[in-house]
């Protein structure tokens, strides 16, 4: 049996971004409630759900935020990104325009979120193999160019969904752990306590998470 949902060592805020209709809400419901809704409507405003996982002996509670992808709701961005330490950047493998817009979403993320936010590119609806227009190779090349993790998922058949969230939460934890060890070694910076909501802040010396380019 796992620990009750209100008992955890760390709380991480993760945001879902990407065009409307790519399946963000169903990724959220599949991971947190193991549910999928074929009649899923466009999200209006913001909603979030939580789920706890265990990684490397620590219980991590993920607070996952889902927002509308439509342009008319874009005014919420600053508050939406505030405090987020991870982001799933989602596109639909059967609609190339949603992949083309990934770069714009990534720029918005870099503009509003903390510099060291851990980002994973997610090609959703992998069950639509017969309708695929975005190749795995094309997406992997983009992810490598922008220093992103990458995975393909299907909220419909659940493939890759748990892995995506488990991997990003584990990477956030490891990054936080490295920062804690650096702080302990130099005897500077705040001490991170179990149960504390984590904000990664800037870490320009970390090559794995260093922001590339000028933007």
C-alpha positions in Angstrom: 0.0 0.0 0.0 1.2 3.5 -0.8 1.2 6.4 1.5 -1.9 8.6 1.8 -2.0 11.3 -0.8 -1.4 14.0 1.9 1.9 12.4 2.9 4.8 13.3 0.7 8.4 14.3 0.7 8.3 16.8 -2.1 5.6 18.7 -4.1 6.3 19.5 -7.7 4.2 21.7 -10.0 4.1 20.4 -13.6 2.2 22.2 -16.4 0.7 20.8 -19.6 1.1 23.0 -22.7 0.3 22.7 -26.4 -2.4 23.4 -28.9 -6.1 22.7 -28.1 -7.2 19.2 -29.0 -3.8 17.5 -28.6 -5.0 15.5 -25.6 -3.6 17.4 -22.6 -6.7 16.9 -20.5 -6.9 13.2 -21.2 -3.2 12.8 -20.4 -4.0 14.4 -17.1 -7.0 12.2 -16.4 -5.3 9.0 -17.6 -2.3 9.6 -15.2 -4.2 10.8 -12.2 -7.5 8.8 -12.4 -6.8 6.2 -15.1 -9.7 7.6 -17.1 -10.2 8.6 -20.7 -13.1 10.5 -22.2 -13.7 10.3 -25.9 -16.1 13.2 -25.6 -13.6 15.4 -23.9 -14.4 19.1 -24.3 -11.9 21.9 -24.6 -10.6 23.1 -21.3 -11.8 26.5 -20.2 -9.4 28.4 -18.0 -7.3 26.1 -15.8 -7.8 22.9 -13.9 -5.4 20.7 -12.1 -5.1 17.3 -10.4 -2.6 15.6 -8.1 -1.0 12.2 -7.9 1.9 10.9 -5.8 4.6 8.6 -7.1 7.6 7.0 -5.4 11.0 7.5 -7.0 14.4 6.6 -5.5 12.8 6.0 -2.1 11.0 9.4 -1.9 7.3 10.1 -2.3 6.7 12.9 -4.8 3.4 14.6 -5.1 2.8 16.0 -8.6 0.4 18.9 -8.9 -0.3 18.8 -12.6 -1.9 21.9 -14.3 -3.9 21.8 -17.5 -4.9 24.9 -19.4 -6.8 25.8 -22.5 -4.8 25.7 -25.7 -7.0 28.3 -27.4 -5.6 31.7 -28.1 -8.3 33.6 -26.3 -7.2 32.1 -22.9 -3.6 33.0 -23.3 -3.8 35.9 -20.8 -3.4 33.4 -17.9 0.1 32.4 -18.8 2.2 34.2 -16.2 0.2 32.9 -13.2 -0.1 29.5 -14.9 3.7 29.0 -15.2 4.6 30.5 -11.9 6.3 28.0 -9.6 6.3 25.2 -12.2 9.4 23.0 -12.2 8.3 20.8 -15.1 6.4 21.0 -18.3 5.0 18.5 -20.8 4.9 20.1 -24.2 2.3 18.1 -26.1 1.5 17.8 -29.8 -0.7 15.4 -31.8 1.3 13.0 -34.1 -1.6 13.0 -36.6 -1.7 16.9 -36.9 1.5 18.4 -38.1 0.4 22.0 -37.3 0.3 21.1 -33.6 4.0 20.0 -33.9 4.8 23.2 -35.9 3.4 25.2 -33.0 5.6 23.5 -30.4 8.4 26.0 -31.0 6.0 28.9 -30.2 4.9 27.1 -27.0 8.5 26.5 -26.1 9.3 30.2 -26.5 6.4 31.2 -24.3 7.5 28.7 -21.7 11.0 30.1 -21.7 9.6 33.7 -21.5 7.3 32.9 -18.5 8.8 30.0 -16.6 12.0 29.6 -14.6 15.1 29.1 -16.6 15.8 25.6 -15.3 12.3 24.1 -15.8 12.5 20.5 -17.0 10.7 20.1 -20.3 9.5 16.9 -22.0 8.2 16.9 -25.6 5.3 14.5 -25.8 3.9 13.1 -29.1 0.4 12.1 -28.1 -2.2 9.9 -29.9 0.4 7.3 -30.8 -2.5 4.9 -31.3 -3.3 6.8 -34.5 -0.5 5.1 -36.4 -2.4 5.0 -39.7 -2.8 8.8 -39.5 0.7 9.7 -38.4 2.2 12.8 -40.1 4.9 13.6 -37.5 7.6 11.0 -37.6 9.4 10.0 -34.4 12.7 10.9 -36.0 11.5 14.5 -36.7 10.3 15.0 -33.2 13.5 13.4 -31.7 15.6 15.8 -33.8 13.7 18.8 -32.5 13.9 17.5 -28.9 17.7 17.1 -29.2 18.1 20.5 -30.8 16.3 22.2 -27.9 17.7 19.9 -25.1 14.3 18.3 -24.3 13.3 14.9 -23.1 11.0 13.1 -25.6 8.4 10.4 -25.5 5.3 9.3 -27.5 2.1 8.5 -25.6 -1.5 7.5 -26.1 -4.0 8.7 -23.5 -6.5 6.4 -25.2 -4.6 3.1 -24.6 -2.5 4.5 -21.8 0.8 3.6 -23.5 3.7 5.8 -22.3 1.6 8.0 -20.0 2.8 6.8 -16.7 6.4 6.6 -18.1 6.2 10.2 -19.2 5.1 11.5 -15.8 7.4 9.2 -13.9 10.4 10.2 -16.0 9.9 14.0 -15.7 9.2 13.8 -12.0 12.3 11.7 -11.4 14.4 14.1 -13.5 13.1 17.1 -11.5 13.9 15.3 -8.3 17.5 14.5 -9.4 18.1 18.1 -10.5 16.8 19.3 -7.1 19.0 16.7 -5.4 22.1 17.9 -7.3 21.3 21.5 -6.3 20.9 20.5 -2.7 24.3 18.7 -2.8 25.9 21.7 -4.3 24.4 23.9 -1.6 25.6 21.6 1.1 29.1 21.5 -0.4 29.4 25.2 -0.6 27.5 25.8 2.7 25.4 28.4 1.0 21.8 28.7 -0.2 18.6 27.5 1.5 18.3 24.0 3.0 15.6 21.9 1.3 13.3 20.2 3.7 11.0 17.2 3.0 7.5 18.4 2.2 8.6 21.7 0.8 7.3 23.0 -2.6 10.4 23.1 -4.8 11.4 26.0 -7.0 14.5 25.3 -9.0 15.5 28.8 -9.9 18.6 29.5 -12.0 21.4 27.1 -12.4 23.5 28.1 -15.3 26.3 25.8 -14.3 24.2 22.7 -14.9 25.0 21.5 -18.5 22.1 19.1 -18.7 19.5 21.8 -18.0 21.3 24.9 -19.2 19.0 27.0 -21.5 20.3 27.1 -25.0 20.5 30.2 -27.2 19.5 33.6 -26.3 15.8 33.2 -25.6 
